[in-house]
Amino acid sequence: RMLEGRELSIGVSGKLWKNVLIMYDRQTDTLWSHLTAEGLIGPLKGKTLTSIPSAMMTWAEWKRLFPDTKVLKKKIGLFGSSSRDPYEGYYYSSQAGVIPQKFRDKRLHPKTFLVGVVLGSGSSGQKKAKVYPFADLNRAGVVNDNFAGHDLLVSYCESAKSGDVFGRRLGNKLLTFEVDGKNTSKPEAGGAKGGCRFMRDRETGSRWVLLTGEAVEGPLKGKKLGKITSTQSFWFGWKDYYPKSAIYRHKQ
């Protein structure tokens, strides 16, 4: 919420732009994109808030990874229990947004869940976007990719309904990852038995937590991959912002 030394207080405007929520700040009434964090209308138009890498996953998996987590619990409101998601039915319906789509891109179904990244490319820093559909990530387990000059690792766990993106370089070493199907109940390995699987790097054989990018066994134990800001989204909400997005497809 800090922008050029100024602290902003952010609220939900109730507006939509390209079917994505719009925020506003109470200091200047500038409208901000929920997806890009860019000021769209108002005194701070063209400014961009700093994105902090985060994760979206099931509560069950999060508890395994971070058992001491503090929880923001809202009061019971219109929809009853604060833990109930009022949009649950919407995820699996054919409805795609409230307003008409700007254009149609049939490469993916509009309600395809995906992990999206936007990265600067080359010396010009020109932004390029790529999406990784959940279904393709689930078939692959982990994806070793190079996009826009960046060496990426995209991991996915079906039971957690979550995917994440990391840099594959650790110092001067470029790592290549594969899924490790063996599970464990050891707390230091990042979760109780029945949680998400792990991954190994082929270069050292170290074992890593799939959704945190932390090595828990082997020569690189204690090391952590750098997390790259990504967004979990529907295709229809992403494509209007990034119509030239590349799409990862898993090859059988």
ABEGO torsion letter per residue (X at the ends): XBBGGBBBBBBBAGBBBGGBBBBBBAAAGBBBBAAAGBBABEAABGBBBBBBBBBBBBAAAAAAABAABBBBBBBBBAAEBAABBAAAAAAABABBEABBBABBBAABBAABBBBBBBBBBEAAGBBBBBBBBAAAAAAAGBBBBBBGGBBBBBBBBAAAGBBBBBBABBEABBBBBBBBABBBABAAAGEBBGBBBBBBBAAAGBBBBAAAGBBABEAABGBBBBBBBBBBBBAAAAAAABAABBBBBBBX
